[in-house]
Amino acid sequence: MADYLRATGRAEVAADDDRIADQLTGDPEVYSKPELYFDQVIEINLSTLEPHINGPFTPDRAWKLSEFANAVRENGYPSKLEVGLIGSCTNSSYEDISRAASIAKQALEKGLKARSEFTITPGSEQVRYTIERDGLLKIFEDIGGVVLANACGPCIGQWARLNADKQGKNSIITSFNRNFAKRNDGNPILMLL
């Protein structure tokens, strides 16, 4: 964390934290004997987890990525992705945005461009500044993305959804934690994922 704070122009905060670092961690006995402090210890091998897409309309409806195309067919969801939205207050840290930029860069290297509307909303001015400084905004723009102001924006429907038919079904995929009807573009029958 100290390295991140220094890299983002907050060296004085990192220095303050370094002075009290021994107080910014769990008690040593918790790590040596976790069974005495927790009801249950669950270990998960993250390399065995498959990415999921949640929705539409409820975060608890989750589809494994390998099963998603079949779920689209079986549920009659529109298969054409209208918009991809990254950022807002959720999944918009420097780390989140840099991971998305890495995927966009790989796509660019293969000669691909975004075929759907694609927006990026940095989580703060600090994030916007650092992703611009590090060339990540240019990667998004080069692939066809539009970088929006670091504000609530699409998450609460405050964006210019120019070609949207508010009455027809359409599919939007977001990195947001809110995928409810009427949320992102005001469409009551939006198939938001």
MOHU-V630935 format. One record per backbone hydrogen bond with DSSP energy under -1.0 kcal/mol. CO is the residue of the C=O (numbers start at 0). NH is the residue of the N-H. Records with the same first field share a line. If there is no record, write none. Layout:
CO: NH + NH
This chain:
0: 4
1: 5
2: 6
3: 7
4: 9
5: 8
9: 13
10: 14
11: 15
12: 16
13: 17
14: 18
17: 20
19: 22
20: 23
26: 29
27: 31
28: 32
32: 35
33: 36 + 37
43: 45
44: 47
45: 48
50: 64
52: 62
57: 60
59: 61
60: 54
62: 52
63: 66
66: 70
67: 71
68: 72
69: 73
70: 74
71: 76
81: 116
82: 172
83: 118
84: 174
85: 120
91: 122
92: 96
93: 97
94: 98
95: 99
96: 100
97: 101
98: 102
99: 103
100: 104
101: 105
102: 106
103: 107
104: 108
106: 111
107: 110
116: 83
117: 145
118: 85
119: 147
120: 87
123: 127
124: 128
125: 129
126: 130
127: 131
128: 132
129: 133
130: 135 + 136
131: 134
134: 138
135: 139
136: 140
137: 141
138: 142
139: 144
142: 113
145: 119
148: 150
151: 154
152: 155 + 157
153: 156
156: 158
158: 160
159: 161
169: 190
170: 81 + 82
171: 192
172: 84
178: 56
179: 182
186: 181 + 189
189: 191
190: 171
